[in-house]
Each structure stands twice: as structure tokens, then as C-alpha cells.
């Protein structure tokens, strides 16, 4: 009877969601069955070894290198057991966590790993198959099953290269049929190129696990997230090596400004990072890539010597079905960066902030294309964007967040939400937008601008109406330099400009290509329609016609398909409460009609970690009158940021200090 009731409730929730947002725009993000570690992060494992005890005898005073002792214990650890690091300071280089091994400390700032060198402080998984070219060349063509939403059976000529239980990578060719795009096909663009012969430009991707197989079929988990398009091709490549059920818990990693990554998971399935503080990585405190159903929760990321595209609190590249929940990101730009075909993920109930007024902290849902079907729910972040720099993104749901438009000192951000070029079918539903200090008359949204860092545009485009960007499918003819590495080409279409950082040319039916050298080596010079350039190889004969991709700094029109549905675009805006003085409340054209807002799109009930806080945290229909600091504390990560402890459990009592923070420096003024 209980199972029947749950099934009925889930069916009702699905019906409500289908009414609120088109079914093709969303997926099943249910925690523990579709997002995050399947079944939840395991607990109660046996401790295999205390690394400070013989035979390992790791030094925990910080006076000697402990890398070999800890790594030996990790390598000796039986499956599904724990290598335990008691309180102390451990000087280490890179630590590699193999399959089904847990590295656990005694608590944040109680167990400290002081990093001394290497690219990653802690590394789970492998990057041995990052090119995804097995079986060669470039995986196996899928002949059926890859173009149907929720499909779990894929047909191909030969599945012998794939093993049950392994990680696999599906990728789809970019749509190149202009008539289909004008008729409503999804725009999938990599600004580095879109030619079918170059699989690196196949921007829509998905990670899956092989559940079972026959000679010609693979059964996969999860099913295909998106509704496929006629005219595109799909391939699947084998992972062959991955980490499975590995974890890092309850410790601090201090990178001392040295590693690129603080904690990195690469090619993992059901791996996790829990209650880990990562500070002073040179670039990325946490990095998750090429993985499926992983989880990063109750962590803290701070600082780094990199920034912009070379820094992020949580960097997420080509990841599916994973959960990033209940984390704090402090003084890192961007707080989150999602890239390279990441899909089906949940980024929920995280808090990001800064005391540095020069840092624009944001949640970037698209820096590298083509991310889709991700859920961004319940977060408190200064701003959110899809920056469009390297290409397109689609079907992302931004639900019940507070996009607060300020940092800890209430310094106003440049914008609250920026959905740039090639962003399609995003949905912003039930969010709280800006704050009462937002300038009167200022508009908190930016739609369709060319790319990150560019608030201006030249002309407009609207692909759905047949108005393509001037750089779309640009061509040129090689007029001199054939047979050498330097030449001159005359543009037949397109609008490159001097100083453009990245231009790529294709020829011989797109089977050959070259990147134009730039950045001080031999920057292309443009005079009218003539481009003088050099490549790192040999040019074909004069008269060859090139397909030219003008790169991230091309496509400089305002993309009007990014606009809201109310203004003729594809972005869904419903029930977003504006704190902006120009328009306090939910705009009249964002009414719900007969629809209702579910509490959550991935949880069926209030989670335990919310303690005595109100669920759901953000209610645009009744936002209440709270100070800035009070509203920060409406989610557990914000509460922890202010108070240094988790919220009290339901029923009262004090919060446990699970994560020790320097609250004197972090606390928001009431």
C-alpha cells in the first residue's frame, strides 16, 4: 500500500510539472535514483587502517612528507573500506584514490592535507580515456535508440568493445540543416566549428553506464535525456577504465596555491566528495569531469590564484546525472562553471559569496557547449548566466533560487541573469530576483548578448525566423600561400576581425582542418574581406575553398531567440518575484494561471539536512520580509555561512559543527 501511495504521488508531481514546463525540457532528477550516488552515499564502512599506525606510520605533525605512507595504505585497502587519517597535518603530493576506496579524515580543519606539489591534490579515477576514441575511430555509430527521449536500448553493428558495468560516452553531431533550424530544430553550436567530420565539435553529449548487452545492442542507464533530432548522427565510445564507489570525506585540502585542482574526479561512477574543505588551489578547488552519478555535498571552496575561464569553485565538464548540493563557495569566480555537454545534473541549495567587490560571483550554466537538462534549484548566488562563449546550451531549469544581485557587502552586481547567444529553452520559474537595493529603473535580466564580457552587440539574428548570424557557415577562398604555412584568403561570407583569437578552417570536404595561429605567434590580420594568416602545417593549393569558423569572438549579433517567450524568444519566465524597485512582485505576464509550483523537482520531501529550516526555502508567492542576512540563512549552506554550524534539527537543539569556518571573515552583516 505504501509503494502504491508513493507511485501515485510521483505521478501527480509529474503531471504538475508537465503543466508547468514542457515535458521535453525536463528529465527525472530524483535524488538517489537518477541524480547523485545511486542509493545515496554509503556509510558504515569498515576502517581498514589508521595511517598513523604501523605498518604505514604516516607523519601527522606536518614535519615530514606523508605521501608514500598514505598512498601505500590506499593501495592496500580492500574494496569498500576506509583509509582513516586522524587529526593532524599531513604534508602530501598527489594522492590517487582507486576503485571502491574511501579516504576519510577526522573532520574539516581537524585533518589537514598540506599540498606540496603535483597537478591535483586528491585524484579519483583516471583520464586514460579522455579522448573517447574506442572503438576506433571515434566510437561506434548508433543505428537506433539514440534519438528517442528516455530510450535505454541502443543498437549498433558490434558491441564487442563494450563491457557491462563500464562508463560510456554518447555524442551527437551538431545540426547543420538551416531549413530544419528555421523550422524549430535545436541549435547546437560549438564556436570552434560545426563540421560533421570533426567529432570534437559534436557538442551534445551524455555519459551512461552499460547495464547489459547483446551482440548488437547495449542497455544503458540512464536513458537518453533529450528528444533527438532527425538529421543528426550519434556515436558511443567506451570508457573501459573508471572509478566506482570511491569517496573522500571529512578533511581539509590546502593547496598552498600549487595544484590546478584541489579535489578531482575524472571518469567516475557513483563517486563522492563529502564534508571536504578545499582552499588555495591555483585554479579549481573541486573538479568533476567525464563522470556519471557522482556527488559533491556539504563542502567548502575558497580562493585560488586563477580566475575567469581559468578558475571556478566547482568546475563540471562532460558530466551526467550528478548532484552538487549544500556547498559554500567563497571568493571564487565563477562559483560554478558547467561545460562540455554536461546534462541531467542537479546543482542545488548551494551558497556563494565574496567580500571582494571586484569579484562578480556567479553560477555559470554554460561556458563550454552543449549543456542541457540540468536543474539549478534552491541556490543563493549573486548572479547566474549562460555565457555562450564557446557555444550553445538548452533546456535548463532554474527553479526556486534567490539570485541576490549582490555580494556580502551588498555591492550591486552588473546583472542578475544573463542568458547569452545560442541559449535555448531555458526556464526560470519561481525564483527570487535581486534585492531592494537594486537601482531604480534597472532591468535585472540580459538576453541574447554575444558572449561573456561583451555587453554590446552588432546587429541582430533570429535563426528561428531564418535570420542567421553573419558568421554562420562562413567560407573563404585561398588566394595565395598554397603549399606553405602562411597565406591569404578572401572571405566569401562572414565577418572576421583583426585580433580575433581563434579562427579555424576546414577543407577537402571537411576532412582536413587547421587552427589559425594567434596570440602573438602570427595573429591573423584582416583588411576588408582579406585575411592574412598562418597555420601550424601546410596549406592546400591556391583556389581551395575553406569553411571558416570564426570562433568565440565571432557571432556578435544579439540573438533574439534567447529572449523570453513574452518577447518572442524561447526562455520561459514564470512566477519570478522581483525585489527590484522598478517592479516589485511577480510581473503580470509571468502568472501561473492554473499551474502550481512543486516544492522541488528532484526531492519528494524535505531533506534531513535542512533541519528546522522552512521547506521549500524560497517561495515567490509569499517571499516574506527578511533582511539580507536572514534570507541568506534560509538554506543550510547559507545558515552555516553565517553561524558556522548546521541548522538545528527539527524539534530544536543546537546545530553540530560539522564544518568549521572562519566566520569572523565570512559573516554577512545583518
Secondary structure, DSSP 8 states (H G I E B T S, - for coil): -HHHHHHHHHHHHHHHHHHHS-GGG-----BTTTBSSTT-S-----EEEETTSTTT----EEEEE-HHHHHHHHHH--TTEEEEE-SEEEEES-EEE-TTEEEEESSBTTEEEEE-SSSEEEEEE--TTTT---STTTSEEEEESTTSTT--EEEES--TT--TT-EEEEEE-----HHHHHTT-----BTT---TT-GGG--EEEEEEEEEE-SSEEEEES---S---TT--EEEEE----EES-EEEEEEEE-TT--SEEEEEESEES-EEEEEEEEEESSEEEEEES-BS-EEES-EEEEES--GGG-EEEEEES-BS-EEES-EEES-SSSEEEETT-BS-EEES-EEE-S-TT---EEES-SSS-EES-EEES-EESEEEE--SSB-EE--EEES-EE-SB-TT--B-S-SEEE-TTEES-EEES-EES-TTS-TT---EEES-SBTTB---SSEEBGGGTB--TTTTEEEEEEE-TTSSEEEEEESS----TT-S--EEEETTTTEEEEB--TTSS--EEETTEEEEEBSS----TT-EEEEE--TT---SEEGGGSBGGGTSSBEEES-EE--TTS-EE-GGG--TT----S-SS-SS--GGGTTS-SSS--TTS-----HHHHHTTSHHHHHHHHSS----TT-------S---HHHH----
